[in-house]
Amino acid sequence: MRTIQTAKPQPELSEFIEVFAQREMDCGGAAFSQPNSSSLQQGIAFYFDGQAVLDYPDGRSRLAPKTYVFGGLTPPCGGVSFSGHVVGFAIFLKPLSLWPLFRIPSSVIFNKDYDAEDLLGREVLDMWSKLAECETFEERVLAAQQYLTPFVSRARGRTLIARTAHYMLDRKGAVRIDEIADQARLSVRQYERRFLEEIGLTPKSFARTTRFQHALDAKRCFPRRTWLSIAHEFGYFDQMHMVRDFQRLCGIAPSDVLDLSGDIQPWSLPAHKTLELR
């Protein structure tokens, strides 16, 4: 048994919060494993029951702490293994939101996760306790929104490089890096160096991952769409170009990715609720 619930944030939080999601599953006597794939999303995860093991691409594993902060991923991406009766809740932030909200640079969180207390202080443990006491998903969403509201109200503005990254996000990754560098009044080499230092990966990788995520979301939201039409919509030269990108970013072909990716992109799952903060 596996149940996923999702809820979009209230409008005041929507600039930074992608979705709230809760996973509940009963793994029975066998562990359940789910591979990760390339992603730009950042967030905070909370576990209340069962066991989750974070599996890293270099062969290391560690028991997931009861709350941790995660950044975006580039290949190879590792995965997560679950056992027992698992109950977890996560705040999925929009890409690059850890810096304006919590002053955590994207460059230090890409391909990493940290115990939340180390980055966010003891307040996040109080937040874990409040969430653990909630009886419903709706109550957890409301508690999470109350926690996040002060951070959103004093969020920092975007830097020049962050503005160009958000331009890539708005264009769904279909951009020319030399044109963006020119608009930023930087040489391509200067732009690539500054982007890597601030964001944590190259502009080309960022744009490629953005396009990959949007293509995957499009297929998940509209399963009857053909991969060929999705390739055309998101600016791939042809379907084989998209296949090569998928294999580079998640290790498998587009036809297999939905079955294996499970709920790692919960914002694109069908059912969403929008809850009002009272």
C-alpha positions in Angstrom: 0.0 0.0 0.0 1.3 3.4 -0.9 -0.6 6.7 -0.7 0.7 10.1 -1.9 -1.1 13.3 -1.0 -0.2 16.7 -2.3 -1.2 20.3 -1.7 -0.2 23.5 -3.4 0.7 26.5 -1.1 -1.3 29.5 -0.4 -0.7 32.3 -2.9 1.6 34.3 -0.6 4.0 31.4 -0.5 3.8 30.3 -4.2 6.9 32.2 -5.3 9.1 29.9 -3.3 7.0 26.8 -2.5 6.3 24.2 -5.2 4.1 21.7 -3.3 3.6 20.0 0.0 3.6 16.2 -0.2 3.0 13.3 2.2 4.0 9.7 1.5 2.6 6.8 3.5 3.4 3.2 2.6 3.5 -0.2 4.2 6.5 -2.1 2.8 5.6 -5.3 4.5 8.5 -7.7 4.9 10.5 -6.4 1.9 12.2 -3.1 1.4 11.0 -0.7 -1.4 13.6 1.2 -3.3 13.1 4.2 -5.6 15.9 5.7 -7.7 16.4 9.5 -7.9 16.8 11.4 -11.1 18.1 14.8 -12.0 16.2 17.6 -10.4 16.5 21.3 -9.6 14.0 21.1 -6.7 15.2 21.8 -3.1 13.3 21.1 0.1 12.9 19.9 3.6 11.9 16.3 4.4 10.4 15.0 7.6 10.0 11.3 8.6 7.7 10.2 11.4 7.5 6.4 11.1 9.3 3.6 9.4 12.8 3.7 8.0 14.3 5.5 5.1 17.8 4.9 3.9 19.5 7.5 1.6 21.6 5.7 -1.0 24.4 7.7 -2.6 26.0 7.1 -6.0 29.4 6.3 -4.5 28.0 3.3 -2.7 27.5 5.0 0.7 24.2 4.8 2.6 22.9 6.4 5.7 19.7 6.3 7.7 17.7 9.3 6.9 17.5 11.7 9.8 14.0 12.6 11.1 14.3 15.9 9.2 16.9 17.0 6.6 17.4 19.5 3.8 18.0 18.4 0.3 19.3 20.1 -2.8 19.0 19.5 -6.5 20.6 16.5 -8.2 22.7 15.8 -11.2 23.7 12.3 -12.4 24.6 9.9 -10.9 21.8 10.5 -8.5 21.5 7.5 -6.0 18.1 6.7 -4.5 16.1 6.0 -1.3 15.2 2.6 0.3 12.2 2.3 2.6 11.1 -0.4 5.1 8.3 -0.8 7.6 5.3 1.5 7.8 6.7 4.7 6.4 5.1 8.1 7.0 6.9 11.1 5.6 6.1 14.7 4.8 8.1 17.1 2.6 8.2 20.8 1.6 9.3 20.9 -2.0 10.7 24.4 -2.7 11.0 25.8 -6.2 14.5 25.8 -7.6 17.0 28.2 -6.0 14.7 29.1 -3.1 17.0 28.0 -0.2 19.0 31.2 -0.6 16.3 33.8 -0.5 14.4 32.0 2.3 17.2 30.6 4.5 20.5 32.1 3.2 21.7 28.7 2.0 23.6 29.0 -1.3 22.6 26.6 -4.0 26.2 25.8 -4.7 26.7 24.1 -1.3 23.5 22.0 -1.4 23.5 20.6 -5.0 24.0 16.8 -4.8 24.0 16.9 -1.0 21.7 16.6 2.0 22.2 17.9 5.5 20.5 17.3 8.8 18.0 20.2 9.0 19.1 21.3 12.4 22.6 22.0 11.1 21.3 24.4 8.5 18.1 25.8 9.9 18.7 25.6 13.7 16.7 24.0 16.5 13.4 25.7 15.3 13.1 23.1 12.6 13.1 20.3 15.3 10.2 22.2 17.0 8.5 22.1 13.5 9.1 18.4 13.3 7.4 17.9 16.6 4.4 20.0 15.6 4.1 18.0 12.3 4.4 14.7 14.1 1.5 15.7 16.4 -0.8 16.5 13.5 -3.5 13.9 12.8 -4.1 14.8 9.1 -2.2 15.9 6.0 -4.3 19.1 6.0 -3.1 19.9 9.5 0.5 19.4 8.5 0.2 21.6 5.5 -1.3 24.4 7.6 1.5 24.0 10.2 4.2 24.1 7.5 2.7 27.2 6.0 2.8 28.9 9.4 6.4 28.0 9.8 7.3 29.3 6.3 5.4 32.6 6.3 8.0 34.6 8.3 10.8 33.4 6.0 8.9 34.4 2.9 8.0 37.8 4.3 11.7 38.7 4.7 13.0 36.8 1.6 16.0 38.3 -0.2 15.9 39.5 -3.8 17.5 37.7 -6.7 21.1 38.3 -7.8 21.9 38.9 -11.5 22.9 35.3 -12.0 19.8 34.0 -10.2 17.6 36.2 -12.4 19.2 34.6 -15.5 18.6 31.1 -14.0 14.9 32.0 -13.4 14.7 33.2 -17.0 15.9 29.7 -18.0 13.2 28.2 -15.8 10.5 30.4 -17.3 11.6 29.4 -20.8 11.6 25.7 -19.7 15.3 25.3 -20.5 14.9 26.2 -24.2 17.5 28.9 -24.2 20.9 29.9 -25.8 23.6 30.4 -23.2 25.5 32.9 -25.3 22.4 35.1 -25.6 21.8 35.1 -21.9 25.4 35.9 -21.2 25.2 38.8 -23.7 22.0 40.1 -21.9 23.9 39.9 -18.6 26.7 41.9 -20.2 29.2 39.2 -19.5 31.4 37.1 -21.8 30.2 33.5 -22.1 33.3 32.3 -20.1 32.6 34.9 -17.3 29.0 34.0 -17.2 29.6 30.2 -17.0 32.2 30.7 -14.2 29.9 33.0 -12.1 26.9 30.7 -12.7 28.8 27.6 -11.5 30.1 29.4 -8.5 26.7 30.7 -7.4 24.3 28.0 -8.6 26.5 24.9 -8.3 26.3 23.6 -11.9 27.0 25.0 -15.3 24.3 27.0 -17.2 24.1 24.3 -19.9 23.4 21.6 -17.2 20.9 23.8 -15.5 19.0 24.4 -18.8 19.2 20.7 -19.7 17.8 19.6 -16.3 15.0 22.3 -16.5 13.9 21.0 -19.9 14.1 17.3 -18.7 11.9 18.1 -15.7 9.3 19.9 -17.8 9.2 17.1 -20.4 8.7 14.5 -17.6 6.0 16.6 -16.0 4.2 17.0 -19.3 4.1 13.2 -19.8 3.1 12.6 -16.2 0.2 15.1 -16.3 -1.0 14.0 -19.8 -0.1 10.4 -20.2 -1.7 10.1 -23.6 0.6 12.6 -25.1 3.3 11.1 -27.3 7.0 11.5 -26.5 7.4 12.9 -30.0 5.0 15.8 -29.4 6.7 16.5 -26.0 10.1 16.5 -27.8 8.9 19.1 -30.2 7.2 21.3 -27.5 10.4 21.5 -25.4 12.8 22.3 -28.2 14.6 19.0 -28.7 16.1 18.7 -32.2 14.2 15.3 -32.5 13.0 12.4 -30.4 16.5 10.8 -30.3 18.0 14.0 -28.9 15.4 13.8 -26.0 16.2 10.0 -25.5 19.9 10.8 -25.1 19.2 13.6 -22.7 16.9 11.3 -20.6 19.6 8.6 -20.5 22.2 11.1 -19.5 20.0 12.6 -16.7 18.3 9.6 -15.3 20.0 6.6 -16.9 17.0 5.2 -18.7 14.9 5.9 -21.8 11.7 8.1 -21.6 9.5 5.0 -22.1 10.7 3.6 -18.8 11.1 6.7 -16.7 7.6 7.1 -15.4 7.4 3.6 -14.0 10.7 3.9 -12.2 10.6 7.5 -11.0 7.5 6.9 -8.9 6.6 10.0 -6.8 10.0 11.8 -6.9 8.2 14.7 -8.7 5.0 15.0 -6.6 4.1 18.4 -7.9 3.2 16.7 -11.2 1.0 14.0 -9.7 -2.7 14.4 -10.6 -4.5 15.4 -7.4 -3.7 18.7 -5.7 -5.5 20.6 -2.9 -5.1 24.3 -2.2 -5.4 25.0 1.5 -6.1 28.4 3.1 -4.1 29.4 6.2 -6.3 30.3 9.1 
